[in-house]
Every structure is written in C-alpha cells, then in structure tokens.
Amino acid sequence: MAAPLLCLAALALAAPAFADDRHAMHMQHGHGSEAAAIGEPGDDAKATRTIDVDMRDTMRFSPATLTVRRGDTVRFVVTNNGKIRHELTLGTAASLAEHAKMMQQMPGMTHTEANAVTVEPGQTKTLVWHFTQAGTVDFACLEPGHFEAGMRGVINVR
C-alpha cells in the first residue's frame, strides 16, 4: 500500500514542474486548435501517396514545395543526409515561427508529437499525415537556428 501512495505523492510533486514547462504547455494548447488548419495524423495502412523528403546541413528541404490533394494520406519518408540533427514539423506559419522562438530557449529537445519527426544524421523516419482540407500547410526544422536560416517548406493542399 505504501508504494502506490509514494507514486501518487511523486506525481503530485512533479505536476507543478510540468506546469512551468512552456514547451509542454505550447504543445498541449497549440496542436488542438491547429489541427483543423493542418489536418490530422494519418494511418500508414491508408497512405495514398509516399513523398521522399531530404534534409541537409545547407538548411534546406528537398523538395521544399509540395502539392497534395485534400483527403490524401501522405507517408513522408524523411532522410537526414547531413551531419547534424534535423526535424520536420508540420504546422501553420504562425505556430512554427512561435515554436522556433521557443526552441531557441530549449536546445536539445526532441519532439514526440504526431506532426513532427526528429531525425539524427544518416537516419530516416516516417511521418504519416492526413490532409483534411484545402489550403496551405507549412513545415520547418525547429532545431535552434535552422528555421531562422530558412529551413522551411510549404505543402499546397488542393
């Protein structure tokens, strides 16, 4: 009986620390309201298209401009051909800019959200996304300094 009480006490003491974590708060607040604008996590088994995305230390994505159809579920195969860590995060232009500022203050943090993959040098990861409405979905690398250096792209959803 003492072990469960100790666990509950530890969680209660840790809760204020999470409340002060601005990144955790941003992620909980930002993605729910943003989902309507950018779509939703996709089911790999229902992917209608695969797009290879290359990341390099020149702070560019290739391709940097993509076009998909509303309703597509896209499997992004993201390869880091550089020598430093990169990531691909989907979002609105405003949310990515805000998040990039936050990442400047939290170097070394990695993302575990469905709309992002962090890829170490020489590695490949997959992100599957369902585009639910027409418009523009932005993507960027939010590693400190990368967004500011121009590591961004646009997905036109028709």
Residue pairs with C-beta under 8 A, 6 or more apart in sequence:
18 24
19 25
22 102
22 105
23 102
23 106
23 109
26 98
26 99
26 102
27 113
30 91
30 95
30 98
30 99
31 113
31 115
34 91
34 92
34 95
36 132
36 133
37 92
37 133
37 135
37 137
38 90
38 91
38 92
38 115
38 137
39 90
39 129
39 130
39 131
39 132
39 133
39 137
39 157
40 129
40 130
40 132
41 114
41 115
41 128
41 129
41 130
42 73
42 74
42 75
42 128
42 129
42 130
43 73
43 128
43 130
44 75
44 126
44 128
46 73
46 130
47 73
47 74
47 75
47 128
48 71
48 72
48 73
48 74
49 68
49 72
49 73
49 74
49 75
50 74
50 75
50 76
50 77
51 63
51 66
51 74
51 75
51 76
51 77
52 77
52 79
53 61
53 62
53 63
53 76
53 77
53 78
53 79
53 88
54 61
54 62
54 79
54 81
55 61
55 78
55 79
55 80
55 81
55 82
55 86
55 88
55 119
55 141
55 151
56 62
56 81
56 82
57 82
57 83
57 84
59 141
59 146
59 149
59 150
59 151
60 150
60 151
61 88
61 139
61 141
61 151
61 152
61 153
63 153
64 152
64 153
64 154
65 153
65 154
65 155
65 156
66 153
66 154
66 155
66 156
67 155
67 156
67 157
67 158
68 74
68 131
68 155
68 156
68 157
68 158
69 131
69 157
69 158
70 131
70 132
70 133
70 134
70 157
70 158
71 130
71 131
71 132
72 130
72 131
72 157
73 128
73 129
73 130
73 131
74 128
74 129
74 130
74 131
75 126
75 127
75 128
76 88
76 117
76 126
76 127
76 128
76 129
77 124
77 126
78 88
78 117
78 119
78 124
78 125
78 126
78 127
79 119
79 123
79 124
80 86
80 119
80 120
80 121
80 122
80 123
80 124
81 122
82 121
83 121
84 121
84 143
85 118
85 119
85 120
85 121
85 143
86 118
86 119
86 141
86 143
86 146
86 151
87 110
87 111
87 116
87 117
87 118
87 119
87 141
87 142
87 143
88 116
88 117
88 119
88 127
88 139
88 140
88 141
89 96
89 99
89 111
89 113
89 115
89 116
89 139
89 140
89 141
89 142
90 115
90 116
90 127
90 129
90 137
90 138
90 139
90 155
91 99
91 115
91 137
91 138
91 139
91 140
92 137
92 138
93 136
93 138
96 138
96 139
96 140
96 142
96 147
96 152
97 147
99 142
100 140
100 142
100 147
100 148
103 109
103 142
103 143
103 144
103 147
104 144
104 145
107 144
110 118
111 117
111 118
111 142
114 127
115 127
115 129
116 127
116 142
117 125
117 126
117 127
118 125
119 125
131 137
131 155
131 157
133 157
134 157
134 158
135 157
136 154
136 155
136 156
136 157
137 154
137 155
137 157
138 152
138 153
138 154
138 155
139 152
139 153
139 154
139 155
140 146
140 147
140 151
140 152
140 153
141 147
141 151
141 152
